[in-house]
């Protein structure tokens, strides 16, 4: 028996002194309200209402129980309110890639406030965002997946000190002349996931690039300095390059682009679903 629903039927009928008006007040059919009253009477072992007269009246037995019924309902209402407040106050941590634009991250925080949710963002490498959902340290996260099965796809290209003449870049265009080393292609930690590294290595081999030409960037600041000094090219998304004053050209091979899905944790009572408003704002974060 749903005790709260039955007690609500009892108190509403006592307030309205009418089964029909009580049912209307609760938004239920009158036969359902009557069944709830009868079930409650059977549960307590006594009649709550005198139905022998034209107007329904509360029996002495019902009058003795009515204050307790109201108290239970009021306590349940306060409990629901406390639970809603606790859910709203709990900070939900969102794992995002490193080097996101602060303006985009601020948009995520504002969207949370507008929807009654306190969010915090944490910049993490791809592997830590994945593990954070599993151990419950993150509530939501942008997860790296292959671009051909991703909801969000971010074009990758090469940042350089000078803008090349071409609109798109094929890796074959970067093949150094015979006897020359060529500029290294540096990859950020965000792209150092196994499937992305394998795809880039195979594409570089097909393009005839020396195996040593593609290598991890290390600290992003140092990689940017080498790029802006004309000593390297940096594999990255356009917003990152433009933010730091580098020229950028997209790679023609879309299989080398980044792919993302927004994941949600099922820990701490969360549903494992991502709110639509959050998915929209995180799309801006990916660039």
N, C-alpha and C positions, 0 to 999 in steps of 0.2 A: 504494500500500500504506500502511495506517495503521501506521507503524512502532511507535508506542507500544503499540498493542493487540497487535501481534505479539510484541513484547518481553515484554509482560505474560504472554502465553501461554507463552513460553519459560521465564521465571523461575518462574511458578506450577507448571509441570510439573516443573521441576527441584526445587522445594521439596517437592512432594507425591509425587514419584516415581510418579505415576499420572495418566493422561490424564483419567480420569473425575473424580477428586477435584480436579484442577486446574480442570476445566470448572465443577464445582460451586462452587469458590472464587470464580471470576470471574463466575459467574451466566450462563454461556453454554452452548449445547449442545456435547456432546463432538465431533460431526463438525466444527463450526466451529473449535473449538480445534485439532483435528488438521490442518485445512486451513491454519490460520495457521502452525503449526509447519512444515509442508511448504513453504509460501511463503517462510518465513524461511530455511529450509535452501537453497532454490533461490537466494534473494537472496545469501546468504553463500557459496554454493558448497561446502557440506559438511554432513554429518549432525550434528545436535545431540544426538540420542538413539539409543541402541542398542535396537532393538525386537525383537531375536532371542531375548531371554530372557523369562521370565514376568514379571519386574519391569523396568519401564523404567529405564534408566540413562543418565546423561549421558556422551557420548563425550568423548575428550580434546579434540577440536575445540570441543565445546560448553563444556567446563570453561574453556578459554582465553578464550572470549567472555563467559561468565557475569558476571564482575565489571563488565565494560563495560556490559552490558545493565542490570545493577542500577543503575549510576551514571547512565545515561541516564534511567531511570525516576525515580530520586530527584531528579535535577535538574529533570525535568519537573514533579514534584510540588511542588518548592520554587517553581518559576515560577508554577504555578497559585495557590499560596498567596500569593505576592507580588502577583499580579494581583488577587486577591480583596481583599487588604488595601488596595491602592491604590484600588480602586473604592470601598471603604467609607470611606477617608480623604478622598476628594475631596469638596469642599463643592459641593452642588447648590443653586443659587440659585433661589428661587421669587419671581416678580414678583406683587405683590398691590396692590390699590387703596390709595390714601392714606387715612389716618385709620381704619384697621382697629382693632378692640379689641385691646389688648395681650394679654388673656387668651386670645383665639382664636389669635393668632399664636404664643403660647407653646405652645398645644396642637399646632400644626403642628410646632414644633421637637421637642417631646417624642415625637410620633408617629414622627418620623424616627429619633430615637435608639433607640426601641423596635424599629424595623425595620432597624437597622444602617446607617442612611443619615444622613450629616451634612448638614443643611439650613441655609440662611440665607435670611431673607426680606428683600425690598427693595420698599419702597413706591414705585410709579411710576405716572404717568398712563397711560391706556389705550393711546395710540399707542406709548409706549416699551415697554410690556409686549409688544406685538405684534412690534415690531422686535427686541426682545431675544431672542426665540425664534429669529428668523431669523439673527441674527449670532452666536448661541451664547453671549452673555453671560448668558442665563437658561436654566436647564434646564427649568423648569416655569413656567407663568403662568396667572393668571385673565384670560381674554380677554372683552371685551365683544362680545356678539352681540345681535341682535334677540330680545326675550323670547319671541316665538312659535316660535323654533327653538332655544331655549336649554335646556340640561340643568338649570341652576340659575337660578331666577327670584327676584328680590328686589323686594318691593313698595316703591314710592316714594311719598312723601307730602310734606306741607308741615310744617316745623317753625315754631312760632309761640311768642310769649311767653305766650299764654294758650290754654287748651284750648277749642276751639270746641265747640258743643253737638252737632254732627253726627258720625256714626260714620265716614262716608266723605265724600270731598270731590270735587265736580265743579267743573271750571274755571269753569263758568257762575256758580257761587256767589261767585266772586271778582270778578265784573264790578263796577267802581266806579260809584256813583251819578253821574248826569249832572253834569258840571262839577267832579268831584273826580278827583284823580290816582290814588288807590288805592295800596295797599302794593306795592312791587316784589317780584317773585318771582325769587330769586337761584338760579343753578345752579352746582354745584361742578364742578371740572375733570373728575371722574369721569364726568359726564353730558354733557360737551362733545365728544361724538363725532358725526360728521355725521348719521347716521340718527336718533339720539336728538334732536338739535337740530331736525331737520326735522319729526319727529313732534310735538314739543312746540310748535313754531311753528304748525303746521297746526291742532293742537287748540286752541291759544289763539285763533287767528283764528276758528275755528268758534264758540268760546264768546263771541266779541265782546270779548275783552280788547284793550286798546290794545297796539300792537306794541312800544312801549317798556317795557311792564310787566315783561317777561321778559328778564333780562339776566345775563351771567356774574357770579359772586360775587366773583372776585378771591381774595385770601387768605382762607382758611377762617375764621381767627380773627376777622377784621374782619366777615365775613358773620354769624358767630354773635353777635358783639356787637350788630350792627344788629338781628338777629332777637330777641335777648333784651331789647333795649331797645324792642321793639314798632315798629321802623321798617321792617321787611322780613319777608318769609316766605322760608324756605330749603327748596329741593327737596332731599330727602335720604332715606336709609333710616332706619327707626325706631331701631336701636341707636345711630346717630350722634347723633340728636336727644336721646334719653334720656340718653346719656352726658354731655351738656353741659347738662342741666337744662331742655331746651325741651319743650313739648308737641308732639305729632305726630299728624297725621290722614292716613290712606292715601288716595291718589288712586283714584277709582272706575275710571278708564280704565286697564286692565291693559296696554294697548299702550305706555304711558308708563313702565312699570316697567323695571328693569334685567334684562338677561339675561347669563349667563356660561357659558362653556365652559372646562374646564381643558385647556390645551395643553401639549405637550412638544416639546422640541428634539430633533433627530436628530444634533446635533453632538457631538463628543467621544466617540463610540462609544455614545451612548444609543440606545435602541430607538425613541423617538418615542411610547412608550406611557406612560400615567399609572397608577401603582400605585393599586389600589382604596382602600387605606388613606389615601393622600394626597388623593384626590378627596373622601373623606368629611370629612377635617379641613378642607379648603379650603372645603367647603360651609358650615362654621361661620363661616369668616372673612367670607364675603359677607354674613352676617347674614340 
